[in-house]
């Protein structure tokens, strides 16, 4: 086992817990705990946060591919804004 293994175990578990909580929160919102427009907006935003966490932490974009990180963040922001704009304009 490498020396970096145990050091990265806690952040991975913490990110996994955040992703699990966000999934449960999105499910709860979709099941009627909030008005439909608020729930849909929150679900889209939760999805964007989850995608960002996965890209940064599980795809190892925290230390490598530095030019790629802003490009992916911009792509995620544009897609999220398009989805929200399309939903709210309908």
C-alpha positions in Angstrom: 0.0 0.0 0.0 1.3 3.4 -0.8 1.8 6.1 1.7 -0.9 8.3 0.1 -3.6 5.7 0.7 -4.6 6.3 4.3 -4.3 10.1 3.9 -6.9 10.1 1.2 -9.3 7.7 2.9 -11.1 10.4 5.1 -11.8 12.9 2.3 -13.1 10.2 0.0 -15.5 9.0 2.8 -16.5 12.6 3.5 -17.2 13.3 -0.2 -19.1 10.0 -0.5 -21.3 11.0 2.6 -22.0 14.4 1.0 -23.0 12.7 -2.3 -25.2 10.3 -0.4 -26.9 13.1 1.6 -27.4 15.1 -1.6 -29.0 12.1 -3.3 -31.4 11.6 -0.3 -32.2 15.3 -0.2 -33.0 15.3 -3.9 -35.2 12.2 -3.5 -37.0 13.8 -0.6 -37.6 17.0 -2.6 -38.9 15.1 -5.6 -41.3 13.1 -3.4 -43.3 16.2 -2.4 -41.5 17.9 0.5 -41.4 21.2 -1.5 -43.4 22.8 -4.2 -42.7 21.5 -7.7 -40.8 24.4 -9.1 -38.7 24.8 -6.0 -38.0 21.0 -5.9 -37.0 20.9 -9.6 -34.7 23.8 -9.2 -33.1 22.3 -6.1 -32.7 19.0 -7.9 -30.9 20.6 -10.8 -28.6 22.5 -8.5 -28.0 19.4 -6.4 -27.1 17.5 -9.5 -24.6 20.2 -10.5 -23.0 20.1 -7.1 -22.7 16.3 -7.2 -21.3 16.4 -10.7 -18.7 19.0 -9.6 -17.7 16.9 -6.6 -17.4 13.8 -8.7 -15.3 15.6 -11.3 -13.0 17.2 -8.8 -12.6 14.4 -6.2 -13.2 11.1 -8.0 -11.7 12.0 -11.4 -8.6 13.4 -9.7 -8.9 16.9 -11.1 -7.7 18.4 -7.8 -4.0 18.1 -8.7 -3.7 17.4 -12.4 -5.2 18.7 -15.6 -5.3 22.2 -14.1 -6.3 23.8 -17.5 -9.1 21.4 -17.8 -10.7 22.3 -14.4 -11.9 25.8 -15.4 -13.2 24.4 -18.7 -15.2 21.7 -17.0 -16.5 24.1 -14.4 -17.6 26.5 -17.1 -19.3 23.7 -19.0 -21.2 22.6 -15.9 -22.3 26.2 -15.2 -23.5 26.7 -18.8 -25.4 23.4 -18.8 -27.0 24.1 -15.4 -28.0 27.6 -16.5 -29.5 26.2 -19.7 -31.5 23.6 -17.8 -32.7 26.1 -15.2 -33.5 28.7 -17.9 -35.5 26.2 -20.0 -37.4 25.0 -17.0 -38.3 28.4 -15.7 -39.2 29.8 -19.1 -41.7 27.0 -19.8 
